[in-house]
Every structure is written in C-alpha cells, then in structure tokens.
Amino acid sequence: MAFREIDDDLWEIVQKYLPPTKPHIGRPRCDPRRLFNGILYVLTTGCSWLDVPAKYGTKSTVHRYHLELCEKGVYQAIFLDLLRSGYEIKKIDLSHCATDTKDIQAKKGDQPAMMAIKR
C-alpha cells in the first residue's frame, strides 16, 4: 500500500485531539504533524519503527508519541469523529464491509465455530 501524508482537511480534524504541547522547558517537541505522519507511515506500510524515515523524527520519538496517543485514547476519539463525519458526508459505505467470523462463538456450544469443525 502506498503511503500518503495526511492533507490539511484531515489535519484540522486530527489536531484537535492531540495532546497540547508542553511548556518550553528544555528541548522543544517535534512538530506533531510530522510525528503523526511518521506513525501513519509505520501503520500504513507495515514497516518496523526502526524504518521510520528521518524526516518524521527519530524512531524512538515517533514510537514514544504513538504510545502517548494510545494511552490517552486519542485514536479512538479521532476514529469516532471521522466516523461521524463520514456518515454525514456519505463517504463511508458500510454495504462493502465484511466480518471475520472465526472468533464468534458457535450457536450451540461455547467454542468458536472453527474449533467445533476440527473435532
């Protein structure tokens, strides 16, 4: 999958959920948009944190920022906002969704359906 950095419209939505920058004490924090694009690069391409391009920041800085966003529930907030926006502007079409049912419990039993078939 080819990686594209987020555009200005998407950035307007995302940035309101990002943690505020800390007061200037010591080294200033990297640009949050660069860090967020670095996170998206790893998640989109499937590469490891070691392979983050230098233009997004160091691998440890990008990964640390990702962990901070995870701990603060930022991804869930962004996802819900985008989901609401997608419904409003009709960019999300759920008629093309699929569900992986391998972990859904079997109708008559307490094991997943695949486990029941293997017996």
PDB file as gemmi writes it, atoms N, CA and C in Angstrom:
CRYST1    1.000    1.000    1.000  90.00  90.00  90.00 P 1                      
ATOM      1  N   MET A   1       0.842  -1.169   0.000  1.00  0.00           N  
ATOM      2  CA  MET A   1       0.000   0.000   0.000  1.00  0.00           C  
ATOM      3  C   MET A   1       0.893   1.239   0.000  1.00  0.00           C  
ATOM      4  N   ALA A   2       0.597   2.170  -0.876  1.00  0.00           N  
ATOM      5  CA  ALA A   2       1.373   3.397  -0.966  1.00  0.00           C  
ATOM      6  C   ALA A   2       0.995   4.342   0.175  1.00  0.00           C  
ATOM      7  N   PHE A   3       1.979   5.025   0.702  1.00  0.00           N  
ATOM      8  CA  PHE A   3       1.741   5.939   1.810  1.00  0.00           C  
ATOM      9  C   PHE A   3       1.560   7.354   1.299  1.00  0.00           C  
ATOM     10  N   ARG A   4       0.545   8.029   1.822  1.00  0.00           N  
ATOM     11  CA  ARG A   4       0.336   9.447   1.547  1.00  0.00           C  
ATOM     12  C   ARG A   4       0.176  10.167   2.872  1.00  0.00           C  
ATOM     13  N   GLU A   5       0.869  11.285   3.011  1.00  0.00           N  
ATOM     14  CA  GLU A   5       0.732  12.072   4.237  1.00  0.00           C  
ATOM     15  C   GLU A   5      -0.672  12.660   4.305  1.00  0.00           C  
ATOM     16  N   ILE A   6      -1.124  12.960   5.522  1.00  0.00           N  
ATOM     17  CA  ILE A   6      -2.477  13.483   5.669  1.00  0.00           C  
ATOM     18  C   ILE A   6      -2.551  14.906   5.112  1.00  0.00           C  
ATOM     19  N   ASP A   7      -3.690  15.207   4.519  1.00  0.00           N  
ATOM     20  CA  ASP A   7      -3.870  16.531   3.932  1.00  0.00           C  
ATOM     21  C   ASP A   7      -4.336  17.527   4.997  1.00  0.00           C  
ATOM     22  N   ASP A   8      -4.466  18.779   4.597  1.00  0.00           N  
ATOM     23  CA  ASP A   8      -4.811  19.843   5.536  1.00  0.00           C  
ATOM     24  C   ASP A   8      -6.207  19.660   6.147  1.00  0.00           C  
ATOM     25  N   ASP A   9      -7.165  19.170   5.352  1.00  0.00           N  
ATOM     26  CA  ASP A   9      -8.521  18.967   5.872  1.00  0.00           C  
ATOM     27  C   ASP A   9      -8.545  17.921   6.978  1.00  0.00           C  
ATOM     28  N   LEU A  10      -7.864  16.810   6.739  1.00  0.00           N  
ATOM     29  CA  LEU A  10      -7.809  15.758   7.752  1.00  0.00           C  
ATOM     30  C   LEU A  10      -7.017  16.225   8.969  1.00  0.00           C  
ATOM     31  N   TRP A  11      -5.962  17.008   8.737  1.00  0.00           N  
ATOM     32  CA  TRP A  11      -5.160  17.506   9.849  1.00  0.00           C  
ATOM     33  C   TRP A  11      -5.983  18.402  10.767  1.00  0.00           C  
ATOM     34  N   GLU A  12      -6.892  19.180  10.216  1.00  0.00           N  
ATOM     35  CA  GLU A  12      -7.759  20.033  11.032  1.00  0.00           C  
ATOM     36  C   GLU A  12      -8.583  19.205  12.007  1.00  0.00           C  
ATOM     37  N   ILE A  13      -9.035  18.050  11.568  1.00  0.00           N  
ATOM     38  CA  ILE A  13      -9.818  17.160  12.440  1.00  0.00           C  
ATOM     39  C   ILE A  13      -8.921  16.504  13.475  1.00  0.00           C  
ATOM     40  N   VAL A  14      -7.769  15.998  13.035  1.00  0.00           N  
ATOM     41  CA  VAL A  14      -6.876  15.232  13.907  1.00  0.00           C  
ATOM     42  C   VAL A  14      -6.255  16.099  15.000  1.00  0.00           C  
ATOM     43  N   GLN A  15      -5.800  17.286  14.646  1.00  0.00           N  
ATOM     44  CA  GLN A  15      -5.007  18.070  15.591  1.00  0.00           C  
ATOM     45  C   GLN A  15      -5.777  18.492  16.828  1.00  0.00           C  
ATOM     46  N   LYS A  16      -7.088  18.583  16.758  1.00  0.00           N  
ATOM     47  CA  LYS A  16      -7.830  18.991  17.950  1.00  0.00           C  
ATOM     48  C   LYS A  16      -7.851  17.905  19.024  1.00  0.00           C  
ATOM     49  N   TYR A  17      -7.496  16.673  18.666  1.00  0.00           N  
ATOM     50  CA  TYR A  17      -7.460  15.576  19.637  1.00  0.00           C  
ATOM     51  C   TYR A  17      -6.066  15.306  20.186  1.00  0.00           C  
ATOM     52  N   LEU A  18      -5.064  15.895  19.582  1.00  0.00           N  
ATOM     53  CA  LEU A  18      -3.689  15.647  20.027  1.00  0.00           C  
ATOM     54  C   LEU A  18      -3.418  16.364  21.339  1.00  0.00           C  
ATOM     55  N   PRO A  19      -2.572  15.783  22.178  1.00  0.00           N  
ATOM     56  CA  PRO A  19      -2.263  16.433  23.462  1.00  0.00           C  
ATOM     57  C   PRO A  19      -1.587  17.777  23.225  1.00  0.00           C  
ATOM     58  N   PRO A  20      -1.853  18.739  24.111  1.00  0.00           N  
ATOM     59  CA  PRO A  20      -1.224  20.056  23.933  1.00  0.00           C  
ATOM     60  C   PRO A  20       0.290  19.950  24.098  1.00  0.00           C  
ATOM     61  N   THR A  21       0.988  20.831  23.407  1.00  0.00           N  
ATOM     62  CA  THR A  21       2.444  20.829  23.545  1.00  0.00           C  
ATOM     63  C   THR A  21       2.808  21.325  24.935  1.00  0.00           C  
ATOM     64  N   LYS A  22       3.861  20.776  25.464  1.00  0.00           N  
ATOM     65  CA  LYS A  22       4.299  21.122  26.809  1.00  0.00           C  
ATOM     66  C   LYS A  22       4.949  22.502  26.798  1.00  0.00           C  
ATOM     67  N   PRO A  23       4.964  23.163  27.940  1.00  0.00           N  
ATOM     68  CA  PRO A  23       5.661  24.453  28.001  1.00  0.00           C  
ATOM     69  C   PRO A  23       7.130  24.277  27.614  1.00  0.00           C  
ATOM     70  N   HIS A  24       7.684  25.318  27.093  1.00  0.00           N  
ATOM     71  CA  HIS A  24       9.062  25.244  26.600  1.00  0.00           C  
ATOM     72  C   HIS A  24      10.049  25.132  27.763  1.00  0.00           C  
ATOM     73  N   ILE A  25      10.399  23.893  28.068  1.00  0.00           N  
ATOM     74  CA  ILE A  25      11.427  23.602  29.069  1.00  0.00           C  
ATOM     75  C   ILE A  25      12.345  22.584  28.411  1.00  0.00           C  
ATOM     76  N   GLY A  26      13.549  22.946  28.217  1.00  0.00           N  
ATOM     77  CA  GLY A  26      14.486  22.035  27.576  1.00  0.00           C  
ATOM     78  C   GLY A  26      14.273  22.009  26.074  1.00  0.00           C  
ATOM     79  N   ARG A  27      14.478  20.848  25.489  1.00  0.00           N  
ATOM     80  CA  ARG A  27      14.368  20.686  24.043  1.00  0.00           C  
ATOM     81  C   ARG A  27      12.899  20.746  23.621  1.00  0.00           C  
ATOM     82  N   PRO A  28      12.568  21.558  22.608  1.00  0.00           N  
ATOM     83  CA  PRO A  28      11.166  21.627  22.162  1.00  0.00           C  
ATOM     84  C   PRO A  28      10.742  20.336  21.476  1.00  0.00           C  
ATOM     85  N   ARG A  29       9.466  20.013  21.597  1.00  0.00           N  
ATOM     86  CA  ARG A  29       8.923  18.807  20.987  1.00  0.00           C  
ATOM     87  C   ARG A  29       8.896  18.971  19.468  1.00  0.00           C  
ATOM     88  N   CYS A  30       9.048  17.868  18.779  1.00  0.00           N  
ATOM     89  CA  CYS A  30       8.972  17.876  17.318  1.00  0.00           C  
ATOM     90  C   CYS A  30       7.573  18.301  16.877  1.00  0.00           C  
ATOM     91  N   ASP A  31       7.473  18.678  15.633  1.00  0.00           N  
ATOM     92  CA  ASP A  31       6.194  19.069  15.053  1.00  0.00           C  
ATOM     93  C   ASP A  31       5.214  17.888  15.131  1.00  0.00           C  
ATOM     94  N   PRO A  32       4.053  18.068  15.773  1.00  0.00           N  
ATOM     95  CA  PRO A  32       3.122  16.946  15.929  1.00  0.00           C  
ATOM     96  C   PRO A  32       2.619  16.383  14.599  1.00  0.00           C  
ATOM     97  N   ARG A  33       2.521  17.219  13.591  1.00  0.00           N  
ATOM     98  CA  ARG A  33       2.063  16.712  12.290  1.00  0.00           C  
ATOM     99  C   ARG A  33       3.100  15.770  11.695  1.00  0.00           C  
ATOM    100  N   ARG A  34       4.375  16.125  11.817  1.00  0.00           N  
ATOM    101  CA  ARG A  34       5.439  15.232  11.333  1.00  0.00           C  
ATOM    102  C   ARG A  34       5.411  13.912  12.086  1.00  0.00           C  
ATOM    103  N   LEU A  35       5.269  13.983  13.412  1.00  0.00           N  
ATOM    104  CA  LEU A  35       5.233  12.761  14.218  1.00  0.00           C  
ATOM    105  C   LEU A  35       4.031  11.895  13.846  1.00  0.00           C  
ATOM    106  N   PHE A  36       2.885  12.531  13.674  1.00  0.00           N  
ATOM    107  CA  PHE A  36       1.672  11.778  13.324  1.00  0.00           C  
ATOM    108  C   PHE A  36       1.827  11.128  11.951  1.00  0.00           C  
ATOM    109  N   ASN A  37       2.421  11.845  11.003  1.00  0.00           N  
ATOM    110  CA  ASN A  37       2.681  11.246   9.691  1.00  0.00           C  
ATOM    111  C   ASN A  37       3.669  10.083   9.801  1.00  0.00           C  
ATOM    112  N   GLY A  38       4.627  10.183  10.718  1.00  0.00           N  
ATOM    113  CA  GLY A  38       5.546   9.068  10.945  1.00  0.00           C  
ATOM    114  C   GLY A  38       4.828   7.836  11.470  1.00  0.00           C  
ATOM    115  N   ILE A  39       3.889   8.054  12.381  1.00  0.00           N  
ATOM    116  CA  ILE A  39       3.088   6.950  12.906  1.00  0.00           C  
ATOM    117  C   ILE A  39       2.270   6.322  11.781  1.00  0.00           C  
ATOM    118  N   LEU A  40       1.621   7.166  10.994  1.00  0.00           N  
ATOM    119  CA  LEU A  40       0.821   6.659   9.878  1.00  0.00           C  
ATOM    120  C   LEU A  40       1.679   5.918   8.860  1.00  0.00           C  
ATOM    121  N   TYR A  41       2.921   6.368   8.682  1.00  0.00           N  
ATOM    122  CA  TYR A  41       3.827   5.685   7.764  1.00  0.00           C  
ATOM    123  C   TYR A  41       4.051   4.239   8.209  1.00  0.00           C  
ATOM    124  N   VAL A  42       4.338   4.068   9.493  1.00  0.00           N  
ATOM    125  CA  VAL A  42       4.581   2.720  10.018  1.00  0.00           C  
ATOM    126  C   VAL A  42       3.313   1.868   9.910  1.00  0.00           C  
ATOM    127  N   LEU A  43       2.180   2.434  10.298  1.00  0.00           N  
ATOM    128  CA  LEU A  43       0.929   1.671  10.285  1.00  0.00           C  
ATOM    129  C   LEU A  43       0.456   1.345   8.874  1.00  0.00           C  
ATOM    130  N   THR A  44       0.739   2.224   7.925  1.00  0.00           N  
ATOM    131  CA  THR A  44       0.297   2.003   6.549  1.00  0.00           C  
ATOM    132  C   THR A  44       1.210   1.048   5.800  1.00  0.00           C  
ATOM    133  N   THR A  45       2.512   1.223   5.951  1.00  0.00           N  
ATOM    134  CA  THR A  45       3.449   0.401   5.185  1.00  0.00           C  
ATOM    135  C   THR A  45       3.738  -0.943   5.843  1.00  0.00           C  
ATOM    136  N   GLY A  46       3.511  -1.030   7.152  1.00  0.00           N  
ATOM    137  CA  GLY A  46       3.797  -2.271   7.857  1.00  0.00           C  
ATOM    138  C   GLY A  46       5.263  -2.433   8.223  1.00  0.00           C  
ATOM    139  N   CYS A  47       6.057  -1.386   8.051  1.00  0.00           N  
ATOM    140  CA  CYS A  47       7.470  -1.483   8.403  1.00  0.00           C  
ATOM    141  C   CYS A  47       7.629  -1.411   9.927  1.00  0.00           C  
ATOM    142  N   SER A  48       8.825  -1.653  10.404  1.00  0.00           N  
ATOM    143  CA  SER A  48       9.071  -1.565  11.837  1.00  0.00           C  
ATOM    144  C   SER A  48       9.380  -0.112  12.206  1.00  0.00           C  
ATOM    145  N   TRP A  49       9.370   0.159  13.493  1.00  0.00           N  
ATOM    146  CA  TRP A  49       9.679   1.513  13.960  1.00  0.00           C  
ATOM    147  C   TRP A  49      11.105   1.901  13.593  1.00  0.00           C  
ATOM    148  N   LEU A  50      11.978   0.919  13.419  1.00  0.00           N  
ATOM    149  CA  LEU A  50      13.359   1.199  13.034  1.00  0.00           C  
ATOM    150  C   LEU A  50      13.462   1.829  11.650  1.00  0.00           C  
ATOM    151  N   ASP A  51      12.434   1.593  10.809  1.00  0.00           N  
ATOM    152  CA  ASP A  51      12.481   2.045   9.422  1.00  0.00           C  
ATOM    153  C   ASP A  51      11.731   3.352   9.171  1.00  0.00           C  
ATOM    154  N   VAL A  52      11.382   4.075  10.218  1.00  0.00           N  
ATOM    155  CA  VAL A  52      10.705   5.361  10.043  1.00  0.00           C  
ATOM    156  C   VAL A  52      11.662   6.327   9.347  1.00  0.00           C  
ATOM    157  N   PRO A  53      11.244   6.946   8.244  1.00  0.00           N  
ATOM    158  CA  PRO A  53      12.128   7.919   7.586  1.00  0.00           C  
ATOM    159  C   PRO A  53      12.499   9.062   8.527  1.00  0.00           C  
ATOM    160  N   ALA A  54      13.706   9.532   8.421  1.00  0.00           N  
ATOM    161  CA  ALA A  54      14.232  10.562   9.323  1.00  0.00           C  
ATOM    162  C   ALA A  54      13.442  11.868   9.253  1.00  0.00           C  
ATOM    163  N   LYS A  55      12.757  12.119   8.135  1.00  0.00           N  
ATOM    164  CA  LYS A  55      12.010  13.375   8.017  1.00  0.00           C  
ATOM    165  C   LYS A  55      10.836  13.455   8.989  1.00  0.00           C  
ATOM    166  N   TYR A  56      10.433  12.307   9.573  1.00  0.00           N  
ATOM    167  CA  TYR A  56       9.337  12.293  10.545  1.00  0.00           C  
ATOM    168  C   TYR A  56       9.835  12.360  11.984  1.00  0.00           C  
ATOM    169  N   GLY A  57      11.120  12.290  12.170  1.00  0.00           N  
ATOM    170  CA  GLY A  57      11.698  12.300  13.507  1.00  0.00           C  
ATOM    171  C   GLY A  57      12.425  10.992  13.758  1.00  0.00           C  
ATOM    172  N   THR A  58      13.052  10.882  14.911  1.00  0.00           N  
ATOM    173  CA  THR A  58      13.761   9.636  15.228  1.00  0.00           C  
ATOM    174  C   THR A  58      12.757   8.533  15.510  1.00  0.00           C  
ATOM    175  N   LYS A  59      13.209   7.313  15.351  1.00  0.00           N  
ATOM    176  CA  LYS A  59      12.314   6.171  15.568  1.00  0.00           C  
ATOM    177  C   LYS A  59      11.766   6.146  16.984  1.00  0.00           C  
ATOM    178  N   SER A  60      12.601   6.497  17.939  1.00  0.00           N  
ATOM    179  CA  SER A  60      12.148   6.461  19.328  1.00  0.00           C  
ATOM    180  C   SER A  60      11.156   7.586  19.620  1.00  0.00           C  
ATOM    181  N   THR A  61      11.349   8.752  19.027  1.00  0.00           N  
ATOM    182  CA  THR A  61      10.424   9.867  19.246  1.00  0.00           C  
ATOM    183  C   THR A  61       9.053   9.551  18.645  1.00  0.00           C  
ATOM    184  N   VAL A  62       9.049   9.030  17.429  1.00  0.00           N  
ATOM    185  CA  VAL A  62       7.781   8.691  16.776  1.00  0.00           C  
ATOM    186  C   VAL A  62       7.067   7.595  17.560  1.00  0.00           C  
ATOM    187  N   HIS A  63       7.798   6.576  17.982  1.00  0.00           N  
ATOM    188  CA  HIS A  63       7.190   5.476  18.727  1.00  0.00           C  
ATOM    189  C   HIS A  63       6.682   5.947  20.085  1.00  0.00           C  
ATOM    190  N   ARG A  64       7.433   6.783  20.767  1.00  0.00           N  
ATOM    191  CA  ARG A  64       7.001   7.315  22.060  1.00  0.00           C  
ATOM    192  C   ARG A  64       5.724   8.148  21.917  1.00  0.00           C  
ATOM    193  N   TYR A  65       5.648   8.927  20.840  1.00  0.00           N  
ATOM    194  CA  TYR A  65       4.446   9.729  20.582  1.00  0.00           C  
ATOM    195  C   TYR A  65       3.247   8.813  20.308  1.00  0.00           C  
ATOM    196  N   HIS A  66       3.486   7.741  19.570  1.00  0.00           N  
ATOM    197  CA  HIS A  66       2.432   6.748  19.311  1.00  0.00           C  
ATOM    198  C   HIS A  66       1.921   6.150  20.623  1.00  0.00           C  
ATOM    199  N   LEU A  67       2.828   5.788  21.508  1.00  0.00           N  
ATOM    200  CA  LEU A  67       2.423   5.215  22.796  1.00  0.00           C  
ATOM    201  C   LEU A  67       1.640   6.230  23.628  1.00  0.00           C  
ATOM    202  N   GLU A  68       2.036   7.488  23.579  1.00  0.00           N  
ATOM    203  CA  GLU A  68       1.315   8.538  24.307  1.00  0.00           C  
ATOM    204  C   GLU A  68      -0.113   8.680  23.770  1.00  0.00           C  
ATOM    205  N   LEU A  69      -0.252   8.651  22.448  1.00  0.00           N  
ATOM    206  CA  LEU A  69      -1.585   8.753  21.850  1.00  0.00           C  
ATOM    207  C   LEU A  69      -2.445   7.541  22.211  1.00  0.00           C  
ATOM    208  N   CYS A  70      -1.827   6.375  22.275  1.00  0.00           N  
ATOM    209  CA  CYS A  70      -2.560   5.166  22.677  1.00  0.00           C  
ATOM    210  C   CYS A  70      -3.057   5.287  24.112  1.00  0.00           C  
ATOM    211  N   GLU A  71      -2.182   5.693  25.008  1.00  0.00           N  
ATOM    212  CA  GLU A  71      -2.532   5.793  26.427  1.00  0.00           C  
ATOM    213  C   GLU A  71      -3.644   6.800  26.677  1.00  0.00           C  
ATOM    214  N   LYS A  72      -3.675   7.868  25.893  1.00  0.00           N  
ATOM    215  CA  LYS A  72      -4.667   8.922  26.112  1.00  0.00           C  
ATOM    216  C   LYS A  72      -5.957   8.693  25.331  1.00  0.00           C  
ATOM    217  N   GLY A  73      -6.051   7.599  24.585  1.00  0.00           N  
ATOM    218  CA  GLY A  73      -7.273   7.293  23.847  1.00  0.00           C  
ATOM    219  C   GLY A  73      -7.526   8.218  22.660  1.00  0.00           C  
ATOM    220  N   VAL A  74      -6.463   8.796  22.136  1.00  0.00           N  
ATOM    221  CA  VAL A  74      -6.604   9.752  21.040  1.00  0.00           C  
ATOM    222  C   VAL A  74      -7.098   9.078  19.767  1.00  0.00           C  
ATOM    223  N   TYR A  75      -6.615   7.881  19.485  1.00  0.00           N  
ATOM    224  CA  TYR A  75      -7.021   7.203  18.250  1.00  0.00           C  
ATOM    225  C   TYR A  75      -8.520   6.913  18.233  1.00  0.00           C  
ATOM    226  N   GLN A  76      -9.062   6.503  19.364  1.00  0.00           N  
ATOM    227  CA  GLN A  76     -10.497   6.225  19.436  1.00  0.00           C  
ATOM    228  C   GLN A  76     -11.301   7.497  19.188  1.00  0.00           C  
ATOM    229  N   ALA A  77     -10.865   8.607  19.766  1.00  0.00           N  
ATOM    230  CA  ALA A  77     -11.573   9.874  19.585  1.00  0.00           C  
ATOM    231  C   ALA A  77     -11.521  10.321  18.124  1.00  0.00           C  
ATOM    232  N   ILE A  78     -10.362  10.185  17.506  1.00  0.00           N  
ATOM    233  CA  ILE A  78     -10.225  10.559  16.092  1.00  0.00           C  
ATOM    234  C   ILE A  78     -11.107   9.657  15.240  1.00  0.00           C  
ATOM    235  N   PHE A  79     -11.065   8.360  15.511  1.00  0.00           N  
ATOM    236  CA  PHE A  79     -11.863   7.412  14.728  1.00  0.00           C  
ATOM    237  C   PHE A  79     -13.355   7.736  14.825  1.00  0.00           C  
ATOM    238  N   LEU A  80     -13.838   7.991  16.028  1.00  0.00           N  
ATOM    239  CA  LEU A  80     -15.258   8.295  16.190  1.00  0.00           C  
ATOM    240  C   LEU A  80     -15.644   9.591  15.485  1.00  0.00           C  
ATOM    241  N   ASP A  81     -14.776  10.590  15.546  1.00  0.00           N  
ATOM    242  CA  ASP A  81     -15.055  11.841  14.849  1.00  0.00           C  
ATOM    243  C   ASP A  81     -15.090  11.621  13.338  1.00  0.00           C  
ATOM    244  N   LEU A  82     -14.120  10.887  12.819  1.00  0.00           N  
ATOM    245  CA  LEU A  82     -14.097  10.614  11.378  1.00  0.00           C  
ATOM    246  C   LEU A  82     -15.283   9.762  10.953  1.00  0.00           C  
ATOM    247  N   LEU A  83     -15.669   8.837  11.808  1.00  0.00           N  
ATOM    248  CA  LEU A  83     -16.823   8.004  11.501  1.00  0.00           C  
ATOM    249  C   LEU A  83     -18.082   8.857  11.404  1.00  0.00           C  
ATOM    250  N   ARG A  84     -18.257   9.758  12.383  1.00  0.00           N  
ATOM    251  CA  ARG A  84     -19.412  10.660  12.344  1.00  0.00           C  
ATOM    252  C   ARG A  84     -19.360  11.543  11.094  1.00  0.00           C  
ATOM    253  N   SER A  85     -18.200  12.057  10.776  1.00  0.00           N  
ATOM    254  CA  SER A  85     -18.052  12.898   9.589  1.00  0.00           C  
ATOM    255  C   SER A  85     -18.337  12.109   8.319  1.00  0.00           C  
ATOM    256  N   GLY A  86     -17.876  10.873   8.298  1.00  0.00           N  
ATOM    257  CA  GLY A  86     -18.113  10.026   7.130  1.00  0.00           C  
ATOM    258  C   GLY A  86     -19.581   9.742   6.915  1.00  0.00           C  
ATOM    259  N   TYR A  87     -20.310   9.537   7.985  1.00  0.00           N  
ATOM    260  CA  TYR A  87     -21.747   9.318   7.850  1.00  0.00           C  
ATOM    261  C   TYR A  87     -22.443  10.581   7.365  1.00  0.00           C  
ATOM    262  N   GLU A  88     -22.012  11.725   7.877  1.00  0.00           N  
ATOM    263  CA  GLU A  88     -22.653  12.979   7.492  1.00  0.00           C  
ATOM    264  C   GLU A  88     -22.429  13.306   6.024  1.00  0.00           C  
ATOM    265  N   ILE A  89     -21.231  13.045   5.522  1.00  0.00           N  
ATOM    266  CA  ILE A  89     -20.942  13.411   4.140  1.00  0.00           C  
ATOM    267  C   ILE A  89     -20.987  12.211   3.205  1.00  0.00           C  
ATOM    268  N   LYS A  90     -21.468  11.097   3.678  1.00  0.00           N  
ATOM    269  CA  LYS A  90     -21.703   9.898   2.861  1.00  0.00           C  
ATOM    270  C   LYS A  90     -20.448   9.352   2.199  1.00  0.00           C  
ATOM    271  N   LYS A  91     -19.302   9.452   2.888  1.00  0.00           N  
ATOM    272  CA  LYS A  91     -18.076   8.877   2.337  1.00  0.00           C  
ATOM    273  C   LYS A  91     -17.850   7.453   2.825  1.00  0.00           C  
ATOM    274  N   ILE A  92     -18.598   7.037   3.810  1.00  0.00           N  
ATOM    275  CA  ILE A  92     -18.461   5.678   4.312  1.00  0.00           C  
ATOM    276  C   ILE A  92     -19.674   4.878   3.869  1.00  0.00           C  
ATOM    277  N   ASP A  93     -19.416   3.788   3.177  1.00  0.00           N  
ATOM    278  CA  ASP A  93     -20.491   2.930   2.693  1.00  0.00           C  
ATOM    279  C   ASP A  93     -20.320   1.564   3.343  1.00  0.00           C  
ATOM    280  N   LEU A  94     -21.128   1.283   4.341  1.00  0.00           N  
ATOM    281  CA  LEU A  94     -20.983   0.033   5.086  1.00  0.00           C  
ATOM    282  C   LEU A  94     -21.501  -1.179   4.325  1.00  0.00           C  
ATOM    283  N   SER A  95     -22.055  -0.997   3.156  1.00  0.00           N  
ATOM    284  CA  SER A  95     -22.537  -2.151   2.386  1.00  0.00           C  
ATOM    285  C   SER A  95     -21.379  -2.975   1.838  1.00  0.00           C  
ATOM    286  N   HIS A  96     -20.158  -2.453   1.903  1.00  0.00           N  
ATOM    287  CA  HIS A  96     -18.993  -3.170   1.396  1.00  0.00           C  
ATOM    288  C   HIS A  96     -18.109  -3.704   2.521  1.00  0.00           C  
ATOM    289  N   CYS A  97     -18.638  -3.812   3.725  1.00  0.00           N  
ATOM    290  CA  CYS A  97     -17.869  -4.301   4.866  1.00  0.00           C  
ATOM    291  C   CYS A  97     -17.996  -5.815   4.976  1.00  0.00           C  
ATOM    292  N   ALA A  98     -17.002  -6.429   5.580  1.00  0.00           N  
ATOM    293  CA  ALA A  98     -17.016  -7.867   5.821  1.00  0.00           C  
ATOM    294  C   ALA A  98     -16.591  -8.129   7.252  1.00  0.00           C  
ATOM    295  N   THR A  99     -17.032  -9.240   7.794  1.00  0.00           N  
ATOM    296  CA  THR A  99     -16.679  -9.608   9.155  1.00  0.00           C  
ATOM    297  C   THR A  99     -15.963 -10.944   9.141  1.00  0.00           C  
ATOM    298  N   ASP A 100     -14.881 -11.036   9.893  1.00  0.00           N  
ATOM    299  CA  ASP A 100     -14.172 -12.296  10.057  1.00  0.00           C  
ATOM    300  C   ASP A 100     -14.818 -13.016  11.227  1.00  0.00           C  
ATOM    301  N   THR A 101     -15.436 -14.148  10.969  1.00  0.00           N  
ATOM    302  CA  THR A 101     -16.234 -14.825  11.996  1.00  0.00           C  
ATOM    303  C   THR A 101     -15.492 -15.937  12.722  1.00  0.00           C  
ATOM    304  N   LYS A 102     -14.205 -16.051  12.565  1.00  0.00           N  
ATOM    305  CA  LYS A 102     -13.509 -17.175  13.185  1.00  0.00           C  
ATOM    306  C   LYS A 102     -13.540 -17.129  14.716  1.00  0.00           C  
ATOM    307  N   ASP A 103     -13.722 -15.949  15.306  1.00  0.00           N  
ATOM    308  CA  ASP A 103     -13.740 -15.844  16.758  1.00  0.00           C  
ATOM    309  C   ASP A 103     -15.139 -15.691  17.342  1.00  0.00           C  
ATOM    310  N   ILE A 104     -16.152 -15.805  16.515  1.00  0.00           N  
ATOM    311  CA  ILE A 104     -17.529 -15.707  17.002  1.00  0.00           C  
ATOM    312  C   ILE A 104     -17.933 -17.063  17.568  1.00  0.00           C  
ATOM    313  N   GLN A 105     -18.574 -17.055  18.709  1.00  0.00           N  
ATOM    314  CA  GLN A 105     -18.977 -18.293  19.351  1.00  0.00           C  
ATOM    315  C   GLN A 105     -19.963 -19.080  18.479  1.00  0.00           C  
ATOM    316  N   ALA A 106     -19.856 -20.394  18.541  1.00  0.00           N  
ATOM    317  CA  ALA A 106     -20.768 -21.261  17.811  1.00  0.00           C  
ATOM    318  C   ALA A 106     -22.163 -21.141  18.407  1.00  0.00           C  
ATOM    319  N   LYS A 107     -23.180 -21.436  17.599  1.00  0.00           N  
ATOM    320  CA  LYS A 107     -24.557 -21.279  18.058  1.00  0.00           C  
ATOM    321  C   LYS A 107     -24.883 -22.223  19.208  1.00  0.00           C  
ATOM    322  N   LYS A 108     -24.466 -23.486  19.104  1.00  0.00           N  
ATOM    323  CA  LYS A 108     -24.751 -24.461  20.160  1.00  0.00           C  
ATOM    324  C   LYS A 108     -23.439 -24.938  20.757  1.00  0.00           C  
ATOM    325  N   GLY A 109     -22.884 -24.158  21.598  1.00  0.00           N  
ATOM    326  CA  GLY A 109     -21.627 -24.544  22.228  1.00  0.00           C  
ATOM    327  C   GLY A 109     -20.885 -23.327  22.711  1.00  0.00           C  
ATOM    328  N   ASP A 110     -19.800 -23.586  23.391  1.00  0.00           N  
ATOM    329  CA  ASP A 110     -19.043 -22.471  23.941  1.00  0.00           C  
ATOM    330  C   ASP A 110     -17.697 -22.304  23.255  1.00  0.00           C  
ATOM    331  N   GLN A 111     -17.518 -22.946  22.101  1.00  0.00           N  
ATOM    332  CA  GLN A 111     -16.272 -22.813  21.376  1.00  0.00           C  
ATOM    333  C   GLN A 111     -16.518 -22.135  20.040  1.00  0.00           C  
ATOM    334  N   PRO A 112     -15.518 -21.449  19.498  1.00  0.00           N  
ATOM    335  CA  PRO A 112     -15.682 -20.861  18.171  1.00  0.00           C  
ATOM    336  C   PRO A 112     -16.037 -21.930  17.136  1.00  0.00           C  
ATOM    337  N   ALA A 113     -16.688 -21.518  16.088  1.00  0.00           N  
ATOM    338  CA  ALA A 113     -17.172 -22.446  15.056  1.00  0.00           C  
ATOM    339  C   ALA A 113     -16.044 -23.265  14.464  1.00  0.00           C  
ATOM    340  N   MET A 114     -14.871 -22.691  14.243  1.00  0.00           N  
ATOM    341  CA  MET A 114     -13.762 -23.427  13.645  1.00  0.00           C  
ATOM    342  C   MET A 114     -13.290 -24.547  14.566  1.00  0.00           C  
ATOM    343  N   MET A 115     -13.312 -24.328  15.858  1.00  0.00           N  
ATOM    344  CA  MET A 115     -12.906 -25.362  16.800  1.00  0.00           C  
ATOM    345  C   MET A 115     -13.885 -26.548  16.757  1.00  0.00           C  
ATOM    346  N   ALA A 116     -15.153 -26.250  16.604  1.00  0.00           N  
ATOM    347  CA  ALA A 116     -16.157 -27.302  16.573  1.00  0.00           C  
ATOM    348  C   ALA A 116     -16.010 -28.147  15.314  1.00  0.00           C  
ATOM    349  N   ILE A 117     -15.609 -27.554  14.203  1.00  0.00           N  
ATOM    350  CA  ILE A 117     -15.457 -28.280  12.944  1.00  0.00           C  
ATOM    351  C   ILE A 117     -14.249 -29.200  13.001  1.00  0.00           C  
ATOM    352  N   LYS A 118     -13.188 -28.798  13.651  1.00  0.00           N  
ATOM    353  CA  LYS A 118     -11.953 -29.586  13.677  1.00  0.00           C  
ATOM    354  C   LYS A 118     -12.096 -30.873  14.465  1.00  0.00           C  
ATOM    355  N   ARG A 119     -13.054 -30.989  15.339  1.00  0.00           N  
ATOM    356  CA  ARG A 119     -13.203 -32.197  16.172  1.00  0.00           C  
ATOM    357  C   ARG A 119     -13.708 -33.353  15.432  1.00  0.00           C  
TER     358      ARG A 119                                                      
END                                                                             
